[in-house]
Amino acid sequence: MSGNQNTQAIICFGPFQEDIQTQELRKQGVRLRLPGQSFQILKMLLMRPGELVTREELLKELWPSETYVDFDHGVNAAVNRLREVLGDDTDNPRFIETLPRRGPLSA
């Protein structure tokens, strides 16, 4: 057996498909624009369906320890962009529910 296996990790949810390898999000085959940090948050949520992803986990994944940013603003903006692309609503979430002061929860 050759060590060069071509495996592609595609996660489907609702009408969406996330390709982990190419970092593309598609809706019914149409590629959607999703910034890198928003994609990383989506990936984290999809890898742990129904589980809480804490703000601390997002911080560690999205920004190296020596990076200084307004973390709250950055995470909020990335989650908002993700919700916008998914057509998700904070009042009636289908895909992302946010628990105050804790982080997003994948539905």
N, C-alpha and C positions, 0 to 999 in steps of 0.2 A: 504494500500500500504506500502510495506516495505521501510525503509530508506536506504537499502543496494542495490542500483541499480548498475549494472555493465555496465558502459558506457565507451566506448573507443573512444578517439578523434583521428581519422586518417584523415590526410589531404593529398589529392592526387593532384599532379601537374606533368604534362608531364608523363614520365614513372615511377615516384617516388611516394612513400607513406611514410609519416612521421607519426609515432605513438607517440603522445605527452606523453601518459601515460608510455610507456616502454622506451621512448627516443631511438627509433630505426628508421633508415632510410633504406628503401628497394627500390630496382629497379627491377621491374618485379618479385617481390617475393624474390629476393636475398638480404640478409642483407649486408649493406655497413658499413665500419668502418668510423665513424665520431666522432672526439673528442668533448668533452662536450661543450666547448665555441663555436665551429662551429655549433653544434646542437642548442644551445641557440639562436645564430644569425639567423639561418634558421627558427626557431620557431617564433621569433619576426617578421621576414619578411612575413612569411605565415599568421600570425594573422592580418597583415595589408597590403593586396595585393595592389600594385600600389602606396603605400604611402612611403614617405621618413622616414627612421629610422635614426635619427641623431647619430653622434658619442657620444654625451652626453648621449643619451638614452642607447646606448650600454655600455658605461662606468658604468652607474648606475646599469644596469642589470647584467653585467658580473663580476664586481669587487666591493666588499663592500667598503664603504667610507674610512675605515682604511687600505686598501690595497694599497701598493705603487709598481707600475709596470710601465714599459715603455708601456703606453697605446697604442700609435700609432703603435708600433711594434706588440703588442699583437693582436690588432684588425685586422691589415693588415694580419698577419699570419693566424688568424682564418678564415677570409674571403677567403684568397687564398686557404686554405685547403678545404673549402666548395666548392669553384669553381672547384677545382680539382676533388672532388668526384662527383659533378654534371656534369662534362664535359663542364662547362661553359667557355666562352671566354670573356676576357675584351674588346676586339675590336668589338665583335659581340655578346653581351650578350643575352641569352635566359631567364635566371632566375634572375640574379643579375646585376644591373647597379649601378655603383658607381658615385656619383656626387662629384667632387673634393672639398675637405675640408668640406663636409657636411655629407656624410655617404652613405650607400648602400640603394638602392631603389629596391623593389621587382617588378619583371615584371609581 
